[in-house]
Amino acid sequence: MNEHRNSQRLIVAGGRKLQGEIAVQGAKNSVLPLLAATVLCKGTAVLHNCPKLTDADAAFRILDCLGCKCEREKSVVTVNGEAMCNNQVPDGVIQEMRSSIVFLGAILGRCGNCRWSTPGGCELGARPIDYHLEAFRQMGVEVENDAGFMNCTAPKGIQGARISLPFPSVGATENIMLAAVTANGSTEIHNAAREPEIVDLANFLRKCGAKISGEGSSTIAIEGVKELYGAEHTVIPDRIVTATYMCCAAITRGELLLTKTKQDDLSPILPVFERIGCSVYTYSDDKIYINARKPLSSPKKIVTHVHPGFPTDAQALLMALTTVLPGTTIFEENIFECRYKHAGELGRLGAKINVKERVAVVEGVKRLSGAAVKSTDLRGGAALVVAGLAAEGVTKIGNIHHIDRGYESIEDALHSVGANIKRS
Ligand code: UD1
């Protein structure tokens, strides 16, 4: 089954204006730490709006190995961690998804020790976890490297600590939060990440009995409690998926109403679409309407930063859009060292992009033409879909397992608003 999915491609015949309505899925980057957090719950956690993604499936397999009972009924996932009986997960299961590292903080919080495989690099570069490990050490965890594994033990239990992150890492902030909620004493995280997914995690943990304040700001304070119980929670909408569909509307000069989204979380992204010349209207916090009837032009410069800056995860998507906008767009990538691999594939469709280290310069062209291309990573793959919608002729996108990590049936969503796209 997996091999079959891996050999599948997305076939896009470009040139159709998109028009209609798409309900945005729950956020991948929220659901993964939330599923990790269920490890801490002695009781049943119910998560609504869980997107059906291969990364979420990988998280279910980790929960399963730990002995947590996990059930899915459409978009509702129930996890019962009462019977958790194991703190070891086979290497192969851990390696299925890079973000599995976020389970380490939760397992340490629940069990006080854990053997976990060391993550390697990924499509975006080296991806070190030194901030996570240094924070754990400050919390009384001894970390010993052993042939590709980390043996983590806290002989005196996990201790609250005052931690100053060298960079506001999303994953490290989440891992510290998960280890700290049931630690002895209080923890302060300085220079914490401020992304909406951090706020979502804090909201869920609080419903489970955790004492947390300050999430969404640079300082998070956590008072350790004895244990957490289960709770019911709705995963926040995926802001990057919202941005993806906005790019699809813009590049086809179409119009879309995106529902079940959250405009507050999109404040760094919406103004860019307005700058390009799109009309963007927001309704009742959860609906965004975009149309691209007026002539569009380059946004000039896109610089990625931590939240509330422009998100690195939307960089590839906007790059696909700017390939056909009149004028020059300069991209500056400040979060990951190696996040322009999609530029080469966009080039195969006729895009003019020049990459030098952290900067990419896009010269808008009149038209793209369909070709066989390969997804290089999750958002890079989605960027090829965006470009394919506008390219003349047929674009065949391979390696779509990257896209399935983070998009729930992207072809069905786009087909429902008029795109000529299928999986084959
Ligand atoms: C998360 C998101 C990812 C997003 C990224 C930045 C999830 C599952 N993934 O990834 O989609 O692109 O935030 O918004 O939520 N770093 C270190 N040492 C560390 C940790 C990070 O040097 O211990 C560096 C990274 O190499 C990178 C930067 O810090 O250059 C930011 O990484 P981080 O915020 O940790 O990203 P992730 O949590 O991995």
Boltz pocket constraint, residues with backbone or C-beta under 6 A from the ligand:
constraints:
  - pocket:
      binder: B
      contacts: [[A, 28], [A, 29], [A, 30], [A, 32], [A, 99], [A, 126], [A, 127], [A, 128], [A, 129], [A, 130], [A, 131], [A, 132], [A, 133], [A, 167], [A, 168], [A, 169], [A, 170], [A, 171], [A, 172], [A, 197], [A, 312], [A, 313], [A, 334], [A, 335], [A, 336], [A, 337]]
      max_distance: 6.0
